[in-house]
Amino acid sequence: MIKINKISSFIHATDYAGVFGFEHKFTSGLNVICGDNSSGKSTILSCIYYCLGMEQLLGGNRVNILDKCLWNSFQYSGREYSVAHSKAVLEIENSQGYIAKIERVIKDRLNSSTKSLKVTISNEKEVEEKTLFVHSNGDHHHEDGFYNWLKHFSEINIPEIINSDNKIEKTLYLQNIFSSSLIEQTKGWSDFFAQMPVFGIKNSRRKVVEFLLKLESLENDLRKDELINKANRYKEDWKALYKLYTDFISLYNLELNGIQSEFKANITKSAINKSDILLNTDADLVPIDAKLNALKKELVILKAANAEVLNSKLNEEQANSINELKTLTRQSQKLKKQKVSEEYKCLDYKKSQLKIENEIARIEGVIKIGNKVNDFSKVSQCPVCDTSLKLEQRKNLNEERIDYKTSIVFLRSQRDLYSCYLKNSKVLIGKFENASYYYDEKISEQRQLLAEVHKDLYSGLNISRASLAKEISIQNEISLYERCLQRFEEFKCKAKFIVGEMEYIRELHKDLNLSSDRDNAEISKFLKNYKALLNNFEYSSNKNETIIIEKEAPSNLLPCIRMKVYGGKDDIQPIRLSSSASDFIRSEWAFYLSLATFSSIHPGFIIFDEPGQHAMKKTSIKKLLNHSSKLIERQVIVAISKDIKITDKQGSYNIEEILSDLDTSKYTLLDIDPENNHKCVRPIIS
């Protein structure tokens, strides 16, 4: 929560030694800015927007959305001046007593970036200066991002979720929240949150109201999004698990049956238990269980029939087996060394990638805020190649020799290179694992063969080499398929875990309480206050009992009118379509003031620029100011024309009449042009 203490502008004109501009101080409670039409009330307010980084709520994020007197030219005492340099300075205070002075360039002689802000934070004990950046990538989360700082200073904790890439994702932005506080003159009164940027956020207006009223439905919606993202991650895990196992069994001409590569909502643990592995023969697909049974029967018959004379070539076969075993062992060891080497490389590259990410973030911050390295003797390592720098090398460094943009392009290319390598390396390590498993199987077979040959050489058994080889081959094939089945059980266990997690996510999704009693009670209290303010502000377009605010569409927590349809379903329309132009303005007063009253996490202030739109009755304006003057712990700034007559059925009136019934101690009046002679810009330093 923040309070606006002061807004200033400083304008240096061409061929003029002094300084033009303005300075206006605000107090807690109600502040009324008055002046002639086009005297500069909106110009003053726009500088508040600009210093808060909220110019998007004015219709853009460039300086040309500000009045041209701040960045192009202006007139004073019959002479036109061209702007050479200008800036706006805003002083705000938070609930902890810290005061921040935000200084932002509007026009610079050197065409410097307007996306850099100087912020000075102070309290009774200390003063701290920061240079922050805005309207650039990272301004909401980078340590030097302005919105990141403003979020913490104003104590607005915006909820975040973990997306499907396991990264933090924002659900709202400060601009969304501040749209409940800043209502500008041109388009701000055309609809609720009319100037709020959407940022691709679904139901953004509803989410702002949910956030400000601290409704559980927002947390539930965010929880739902998190569950969706978590489910997407499990789907990716399913794909990876399927591919890893099918790649392995494909080495042995086996196929997975009953399970698909894509996770489907209808898959169950029972379906996984029923799945099996098929052997792809030349003729048909045979279940591996049936193949195993056939092999075991064949092995029993073969062992019983092996009674022939031992072949004389066994000694030669033994030598061949030993050589084959040595070859396979060398290849296996080489493969495992390559795998370990690849894994160590991945660790090194991940460390390098992290360093590069940090360096990119640092340099991006330097570029955005325009900071320079003040003491090169403290730079111990090259930011690009990470090479240690000797003291003599550091002394020879200078700012002109540093090309930040070239460095960041190089660093990004290095980061992308590491990302590509790590991605490919993950696949390569998986292939190493499968190939290593294959060689282990072959080594096991060869050792078994060697053991059988050795036993035959010294046992005196009369077994033929052909029968022995066939027997060993069948035994190895049985062992292979049994190991495949063992890994299949491991695969099924992991697959069932994913299915279980997905079932749990679906249950959590069902159990989200989107219509909690507490939410309904809060909305009911909010609606009651809103209706009371409508009555107070003399709203008359619809009966009180027809006005609703509901979580569900079409209301989406915005005021609507429920109209009875004889013999049919009730018709619900936005209050804007069912109210007169002036009554809809009244409904906006009531809505924004109710939000400010009920929300404990509101920005803390409201700015109404020319709230007396569409021939508003004098009594309604007076009631608005009277109510605003009574708000506790909220600041209201209202800009109203001083001399332009607004005609209603009761006649014309001016600012003096509007304020006539208010206790002067209940508000602060800022007359920006007491002489009715000049606009807001005037000499402040001669």
Helices and strands as residue ranges (DSSP letters): E 2-13, E 19-25, E 30-35, H 41-51, G 55-58, G 63-65, G 68-70, E 73-76, E 79-94, E 99-107, E 116-122, E 127-133, H 146-153, E 160-162, E 168-170, H 174-178, E 182-183, H 204-212, H 216-250, E 254-257, H 269-274, E 276-280, E 285-287, H 288-305, H 314-369, G 376-378, H 391-395, G 399-401, H 404-459, H 465-511, H 517-536, G 544-546, E 547-548, E 560-563, E 571-574, G 575-578, H 581-598, E 605-609, H 618-629, E 635-641, H 655-659, G 664-666, E 667-671, E 682-685
